[in-house]
């Protein structure tokens, strides 16, 4: 699995945080929120930790965990409104992480075959 963040992480991270902050604020000011604010705050903290270089899993040997990043980003995508200005950037980041993992799997498969 890849151990480096995709290049799109750095420009997408502020948009990801803005989308989360806007979604949390909207949920806090709505009578009947459709998202769990506590869960979204945990997601925000997890993404901030990953951006600061902290390992997402205590036993992880990786500095970057694409699996953990994708899991957190998927929660953001599920909670966020599609019309938010940062939605496209966040979706592209998720696609880049998925492509990064697919390339690593393909490289590992070709190494086993050869």
Buried (B, 14 or more C-beta within 10 A) or exposed (E): EBEEBBEBBEEBBEBBBBBBEBBBEBBEEEEEBEBEBEEBEEBBEBBBBBBEEEBBEEEEEBEBBBBBBBEBBEBBBEBBEEEBEBBEBBBBBBEBBBEBBEEBEEEEEEEEEE
